[in-house]
Amino acid sequence: MKPYNAPNMNLQDRARLRERFFGATRSVLARL
């Protein structure tokens, strides 16, 4: 699910993607 095949991604982009992913999961869980 996570794009680990992109080594040119720097730490900031990965952190932002993780933050957005967790935010989406939290919103979905809160909707239940």
HTML snippet that shows the backbone in 3Dmol.js (N, CA, C, O; Angstrom):
<script src="https://3Dmol.org/build/3Dmol-min.js"></script>
<div id="view" style="width:600px;height:400px;position:relative"></div>
<script>
const pdb = `
ATOM      1  N   MET A   1       0.843  -1.197   0.000  1.00  0.00           N
ATOM      2  CA  MET A   1       0.000   0.000   0.000  1.00  0.00           C
ATOM      3  C   MET A   1       0.885   1.257   0.000  1.00  0.00           C
ATOM      4  O   MET A   1       0.558   2.258  -0.638  1.00  0.00           O
ATOM      5  N   LYS A   2       1.989   1.188   0.713  1.00  0.00           N
ATOM      6  CA  LYS A   2       2.877   2.351   0.768  1.00  0.00           C
ATOM      7  C   LYS A   2       3.889   2.279  -0.368  1.00  0.00           C
ATOM      8  O   LYS A   2       4.420   1.206  -0.653  1.00  0.00           O
ATOM      9  N   PRO A   3       4.162   3.399  -1.018  1.00  0.00           N
ATOM     10  CA  PRO A   3       5.095   3.415  -2.161  1.00  0.00           C
ATOM     11  C   PRO A   3       6.541   3.298  -1.718  1.00  0.00           C
ATOM     12  O   PRO A   3       7.274   4.287  -1.720  1.00  0.00           O
ATOM     13  N   TYR A   4       6.963   2.083  -1.331  1.00  0.00           N
ATOM     14  CA  TYR A   4       8.353   1.891  -0.916  1.00  0.00           C
ATOM     15  C   TYR A   4       9.276   1.746  -2.119  1.00  0.00           C
ATOM     16  O   TYR A   4      10.498   1.737  -1.970  1.00  0.00           O
ATOM     17  N   ASN A   5       8.689   1.631  -3.324  1.00  0.00           N
ATOM     18  CA  ASN A   5       9.510   1.451  -4.525  1.00  0.00           C
ATOM     19  C   ASN A   5       9.980   2.792  -5.078  1.00  0.00           C
ATOM     20  O   ASN A   5      10.475   2.852  -6.204  1.00  0.00           O
ATOM     21  N   ALA A   6       9.835   3.858  -4.314  1.00  0.00           N
ATOM     22  CA  ALA A   6      10.282   5.173  -4.781  1.00  0.00           C
ATOM     23  C   ALA A   6      11.407   5.664  -3.866  1.00  0.00           C
ATOM     24  O   ALA A   6      11.141   6.362  -2.887  1.00  0.00           O
ATOM     25  N   PRO A   7      12.653   5.310  -4.171  1.00  0.00           N
ATOM     26  CA  PRO A   7      13.780   5.687  -3.301  1.00  0.00           C
ATOM     27  C   PRO A   7      14.148   7.163  -3.413  1.00  0.00           C
ATOM     28  O   PRO A   7      14.873   7.684  -2.565  1.00  0.00           O
ATOM     29  N   ASN A   8      13.658   7.843  -4.451  1.00  0.00           N
ATOM     30  CA  ASN A   8      13.990   9.258  -4.618  1.00  0.00           C
ATOM     31  C   ASN A   8      13.117  10.143  -3.730  1.00  0.00           C
ATOM     32  O   ASN A   8      13.240  11.368  -3.755  1.00  0.00           O
ATOM     33  N   MET A   9      12.240   9.523  -2.950  1.00  0.00           N
ATOM     34  CA  MET A   9      11.382  10.285  -2.032  1.00  0.00           C
ATOM     35  C   MET A   9      12.197  10.686  -0.805  1.00  0.00           C
ATOM     36  O   MET A   9      12.820   9.831  -0.176  1.00  0.00           O
ATOM     37  N   ASN A  10      12.201  11.941  -0.466  1.00  0.00           N
ATOM     38  CA  ASN A  10      12.965  12.346   0.716  1.00  0.00           C
ATOM     39  C   ASN A  10      12.121  12.151   1.980  1.00  0.00           C
ATOM     40  O   ASN A  10      10.940  11.813   1.901  1.00  0.00           O
ATOM     41  N   LEU A  11      12.732  12.364   3.130  1.00  0.00           N
ATOM     42  CA  LEU A  11      12.050  12.072   4.399  1.00  0.00           C
ATOM     43  C   LEU A  11      10.838  12.975   4.596  1.00  0.00           C
ATOM     44  O   LEU A  11       9.827  12.545   5.152  1.00  0.00           O
ATOM     45  N   GLN A  12      10.931  14.227   4.143  1.00  0.00           N
ATOM     46  CA  GLN A  12       9.814  15.152   4.349  1.00  0.00           C
ATOM     47  C   GLN A  12       8.578  14.687   3.593  1.00  0.00           C
ATOM     48  O   GLN A  12       7.475  14.693   4.139  1.00  0.00           O
ATOM     49  N   ASP A  13       8.757  14.283   2.337  1.00  0.00           N
ATOM     50  CA  ASP A  13       7.605  13.829   1.544  1.00  0.00           C
ATOM     51  C   ASP A  13       6.986  12.589   2.176  1.00  0.00           C
ATOM     52  O   ASP A  13       5.764  12.459   2.237  1.00  0.00           O
ATOM     53  N   ARG A  14       7.842  11.672   2.648  1.00  0.00           N
ATOM     54  CA  ARG A  14       7.308  10.463   3.278  1.00  0.00           C
ATOM     55  C   ARG A  14       6.543  10.813   4.544  1.00  0.00           C
ATOM     56  O   ARG A  14       5.491  10.234   4.816  1.00  0.00           O
ATOM     57  N   ALA A  15       7.066  11.760   5.322  1.00  0.00           N
ATOM     58  CA  ALA A  15       6.382  12.154   6.554  1.00  0.00           C
ATOM     59  C   ALA A  15       5.036  12.791   6.223  1.00  0.00           C
ATOM     60  O   ALA A  15       4.044  12.554   6.912  1.00  0.00           O
ATOM     61  N   ARG A  16       5.007  13.605   5.159  1.00  0.00           N
ATOM     62  CA  ARG A  16       3.737  14.242   4.783  1.00  0.00           C
ATOM     63  C   ARG A  16       2.731  13.192   4.318  1.00  0.00           C
ATOM     64  O   ARG A  16       1.551  13.265   4.661  1.00  0.00           O
ATOM     65  N   LEU A  17       3.197  12.218   3.540  1.00  0.00           N
ATOM     66  CA  LEU A  17       2.289  11.166   3.071  1.00  0.00           C
ATOM     67  C   LEU A  17       1.757  10.371   4.252  1.00  0.00           C
ATOM     68  O   LEU A  17       0.575  10.029   4.295  1.00  0.00           O
ATOM     69  N   ARG A  18       2.632  10.075   5.213  1.00  0.00           N
ATOM     70  CA  ARG A  18       2.193   9.308   6.382  1.00  0.00           C
ATOM     71  C   ARG A  18       1.187  10.116   7.192  1.00  0.00           C
ATOM     72  O   ARG A  18       0.196   9.577   7.685  1.00  0.00           O
ATOM     73  N   GLU A  19       1.453  11.416   7.324  1.00  0.00           N
ATOM     74  CA  GLU A  19       0.519  12.271   8.071  1.00  0.00           C
ATOM     75  C   GLU A  19      -0.848  12.285   7.391  1.00  0.00           C
ATOM     76  O   GLU A  19      -1.874  12.181   8.063  1.00  0.00           O
ATOM     77  N   ARG A  20      -0.870  12.412   6.067  1.00  0.00           N
ATOM     78  CA  ARG A  20      -2.150  12.444   5.343  1.00  0.00           C
ATOM     79  C   ARG A  20      -2.842  11.084   5.438  1.00  0.00           C
ATOM     80  O   ARG A  20      -4.063  11.006   5.577  1.00  0.00           O
ATOM     81  N   PHE A  21      -2.046  10.012   5.362  1.00  0.00           N
ATOM     82  CA  PHE A  21      -2.634   8.670   5.440  1.00  0.00           C
ATOM     83  C   PHE A  21      -3.278   8.452   6.805  1.00  0.00           C
ATOM     84  O   PHE A  21      -4.389   7.930   6.900  1.00  0.00           O
ATOM     85  N   PHE A  22      -2.568   8.860   7.869  1.00  0.00           N
ATOM     86  CA  PHE A  22      -3.125   8.695   9.210  1.00  0.00           C
ATOM     87  C   PHE A  22      -4.348   9.584   9.401  1.00  0.00           C
ATOM     88  O   PHE A  22      -5.300   9.194  10.078  1.00  0.00           O
ATOM     89  N   GLY A  23      -4.328  10.773   8.810  1.00  0.00           N
ATOM     90  CA  GLY A  23      -5.482  11.663   8.919  1.00  0.00           C
ATOM     91  C   GLY A  23      -6.701  11.054   8.247  1.00  0.00           C
ATOM     92  O   GLY A  23      -7.809  11.129   8.777  1.00  0.00           O
ATOM     93  N   ALA A  24      -6.498  10.449   7.078  1.00  0.00           N
ATOM     94  CA  ALA A  24      -7.617   9.821   6.368  1.00  0.00           C
ATOM     95  C   ALA A  24      -8.144   8.637   7.171  1.00  0.00           C
ATOM     96  O   ALA A  24      -9.356   8.453   7.284  1.00  0.00           O
ATOM     97  N   THR A  25      -7.247   7.838   7.725  1.00  0.00           N
ATOM     98  CA  THR A  25      -7.690   6.684   8.520  1.00  0.00           C
ATOM     99  C   THR A  25      -8.451   7.153   9.750  1.00  0.00           C
ATOM    100  O   THR A  25      -9.458   6.555  10.130  1.00  0.00           O
ATOM    101  N   ARG A  26      -7.968   8.228  10.373  1.00  0.00           N
ATOM    102  CA  ARG A  26      -8.647   8.731  11.568  1.00  0.00           C
ATOM    103  C   ARG A  26     -10.047   9.222  11.220  1.00  0.00           C
ATOM    104  O   ARG A  26     -10.997   8.980  11.964  1.00  0.00           O
ATOM    105  N   SER A  27     -10.175   9.918  10.078  1.00  0.00           N
ATOM    106  CA  SER A  27     -11.499  10.427   9.686  1.00  0.00           C
ATOM    107  C   SER A  27     -12.434   9.268   9.380  1.00  0.00           C
ATOM    108  O   SER A  27     -13.616   9.311   9.724  1.00  0.00           O
ATOM    109  N   VAL A  28     -11.908   8.229   8.731  1.00  0.00           N
ATOM    110  CA  VAL A  28     -12.748   7.064   8.411  1.00  0.00           C
ATOM    111  C   VAL A  28     -13.176   6.368   9.697  1.00  0.00           C
ATOM    112  O   VAL A  28     -14.331   5.967   9.836  1.00  0.00           O
ATOM    113  N   LEU A  29     -12.246   6.226  10.636  1.00  0.00           N
ATOM    114  CA  LEU A  29     -12.593   5.565  11.903  1.00  0.00           C
ATOM    115  C   LEU A  29     -13.597   6.410  12.675  1.00  0.00           C
ATOM    116  O   LEU A  29     -14.494   5.868  13.321  1.00  0.00           O
ATOM    117  N   ALA A  30     -13.457   7.730  12.617  1.00  0.00           N
ATOM    118  CA  ALA A  30     -14.387   8.597  13.345  1.00  0.00           C
ATOM    119  C   ALA A  30     -15.768   8.561  12.705  1.00  0.00           C
ATOM    120  O   ALA A  30     -16.770   8.851  13.358  1.00  0.00           O
ATOM    121  N   ARG A  31     -15.815   8.200  11.411  1.00  0.00           N
ATOM    122  CA  ARG A  31     -17.117   8.185  10.735  1.00  0.00           C
ATOM    123  C   ARG A  31     -17.918   6.937  11.112  1.00  0.00           C
ATOM    124  O   ARG A  31     -19.138   6.915  10.950  1.00  0.00           O
ATOM    125  N   LEU A  32     -17.243   5.903  11.612  1.00  0.00           N
ATOM    126  CA  LEU A  32     -17.962   4.669  11.955  1.00  0.00           C
ATOM    127  C   LEU A  32     -18.884   4.884  13.155  1.00  0.00           C
ATOM    128  O   LEU A  32     -19.567   3.954  13.584  1.00  0.00           O
TER     129      LEU A  32
END
`;
const viewer = $3Dmol.createViewer("view");
viewer.addModel(pdb, "pdb");
viewer.setStyle({}, {cartoon: {color: "spectrum"}});
viewer.zoomTo();
viewer.render();
</script>
